[in-house]
Amino acid sequence: MRTTYILLLCVLGAAMLSTVICQNSLGPDKCCFKHYPRKLKKTHINSYYMTDHRCAKPGVIFTTKKSVPICVDPSLRWVGGIMKYVDERSF
């Protein structure tokens, strides 16, 4: 009877440990699944960063002055202009 309880405790412990290990993924934290369709004003943008190369869809995430993240397509010409503006403003 005691052996059964020890075996049950071991199985329960292994199940709990496996769920903790599965949640510790090594994938990218921020990815763009949908791009914002309209053009943004460069004066509203505070900062930006590129999404991880492991994301399915490449993107630039602009952070507005109100701390709202907006994902945009990096291949658009106006996106590069805003990135350049933010870089020059930070120096």
C-alpha positions in Angstrom: 0.0 0.0 0.0 2.8 2.4 0.9 4.6 1.6 -2.4 1.5 2.6 -4.3 1.4 6.1 -2.6 5.1 6.7 -3.3 4.6 5.7 -7.0 1.6 7.9 -7.3 3.5 10.8 -5.7 6.4 10.3 -8.2 4.0 10.3 -11.2 2.3 13.4 -10.0 5.6 15.2 -9.4 6.8 14.2 -12.9 3.6 15.6 -14.4 3.9 18.9 -12.6 7.6 19.2 -13.6 6.9 18.5 -17.2 4.3 21.3 -17.4 6.8 23.8 -16.0 9.5 22.8 -18.4 7.1 23.0 -21.4 6.1 26.6 -20.5 9.8 27.7 -20.6 10.0 28.1 -24.3 13.0 29.6 -26.2 11.1 31.2 -29.0 10.9 35.0 -29.8 9.0 37.2 -27.3 7.5 39.7 -29.7 6.3 38.9 -33.3 4.0 40.7 -35.7 1.0 38.8 -36.9 -0.8 41.7 -38.5 0.7 45.0 -39.8 -0.9 48.4 -39.2 -2.3 49.4 -42.6 -2.0 53.2 -42.4 0.9 55.7 -42.4 2.0 57.1 -39.0 3.3 60.6 -38.2 7.0 60.6 -37.2 6.3 63.1 -34.4 4.1 60.5 -32.6 6.8 57.9 -32.5 9.1 57.7 -29.4 11.1 54.5 -30.2 11.2 51.4 -32.3 12.7 47.9 -32.5 12.8 45.1 -35.0 11.1 41.8 -34.4 13.2 38.7 -34.0 14.4 36.9 -37.2 12.6 33.7 -36.0 9.2 35.4 -36.4 7.1 34.2 -39.4 6.4 37.8 -40.5 9.1 40.5 -40.3 8.1 43.7 -38.6 9.1 46.9 -36.9 7.4 47.7 -33.7 7.0 51.5 -33.2 6.3 52.7 -29.7 4.2 55.9 -29.6 4.6 58.7 -27.0 1.6 57.2 -25.2 3.5 53.8 -25.0 1.3 52.0 -27.5 3.2 49.5 -29.6 2.3 49.5 -33.3 3.6 46.8 -35.7 4.4 47.9 -39.3 5.8 46.4 -42.4 9.6 47.2 -42.6 9.6 47.1 -46.4 7.5 50.3 -46.7 9.5 53.4 -47.6 7.9 55.6 -44.9 8.9 53.1 -42.2 12.6 53.6 -43.0 12.1 57.4 -42.9 10.6 57.2 -39.4 13.4 54.9 -38.2 16.0 57.3 -39.5 14.2 60.3 -37.9 14.1 58.5 -34.5 17.7 57.6 -34.7 18.8 61.1 -35.6 16.7 62.6 -32.8 18.2 60.3 -30.2 21.8 61.7 -30.8 
